[in-house]
């Protein structure tokens, strides 16, 4: 199966497949298969997709997402930029929206995105290191996150689309 990388097309399909994606999410949560088995399938498909993708060709996550920074991230980034934590926070950070605990970057795209590359890659925040979070255990408990980011990240989009025929039998197909 050819990977989809066109972000405009991915966003369009995300809108068209919204109900299908939520149905698949519900289906997976009720599937009588072990969570471990689902995680193994997700990680296998994710690995296959990742091997064919170059994140620096896209960097859409750095344009669209707002990673939540923990205190260790802020200290590490402040040290890397030669600023105090207070000065770094004042210049780059704001309180996370929607009542999430923590701080996020004040602006989008990420202030450290340069030519589709992270200028602070070795010191990037924990959320950035873990994104798109598909390698982590408990996919069925975090599947809402994958659905929410389906239209943002080609890796999530392609992984999710490849999971559907592998794991689902009764989802409502989108009308194209």
Secondary structure, DSSP 4 states (H G I P E B T S, - for coil): -PPP--HHHHHHHHHHTHHHHHHHHHHHHH-SS-HHHHHHHHHHHHHHHHHT--GGGT-HHHHH--PPBPHHHHHHHHHHHT--HHHHHHHHEEEPSTT-SSEEESSSS-TTEETTEETTGGG--HHHHHTT-TTSS-HHHHHHHHHHHTTT-HHHHHHHHHHHHHH-SS--PPP-
